[in-house]
Amino acid sequence: MATVATMPDDDSDEALMLAYVAGDARAFERLYARYRQPLFGYLLRQTRHRELAHDLFQDAWSRVIDARERYEVRARFRTYLYTIAHHVFIDHCRRSAVRPVTSATLADGSELESEDRVDGDPARTLRHDELQRRLRGALDELPLEQRDAFLLHEEGGLSLEQIAAVTGVGRETVKSRLRYAVQKLRAALAPVHSEGSR
């Protein structure tokens, strides 16, 4: 374990985590920086509430820190981290016994920030904003398992195999959930595409 942790040219997530286990705090900082935005994005789109997403985000990283002495490279670190975040979210859902907030805006009334805003052309910006609203609404309507698979794939960048490991179901089940999610999202967004192509 120490040999892998001290390899200077190995910048993989797993090597950084092993370096952190060996006492290198900077290795953890680099891991945190890599996953801060996508992991928070995953939890924010699941919960639709910034404060709650922030709390779950902190809880997930706390679990990583608390379990560092037991960490072993059994899978990609990305899979390991999202498995923890997934369980944190599911635990929250079970405790609260309610589905996360479902609306086109966050619970505080603000919109989810889009990284793909269209500047310069007001008409294109309006179409883009409408598309984003419809996408968020369509995501809200997905069953939890389908939305989870979709967000793990899109926000987390996980493969089918990794999502299967995170959620504890078979690869074919994940593939099916993703297929249904994409079909429903395409159906919900189809009117926007047809209007924009006139």
Secondary structure, DSSP 8 states (H G I E B T S, - for coil): -HHHHT-TT---HHHHHHHHHTT-HHHHHHHHHHHHHHHHHHHHHHH--HHHHHHHHHHHHHHHHHTGGG---SS-HHHHHHHHHHHHHHHHHHHH-S----SSS-TTS-----TT---S-HHHHHHHHHHHHHHHHHHHHS-HHHHHHHHHHHTS---HHHHHHHHTS-HHHHHHHHHHHHHHHHHHHHHHHHHHT-
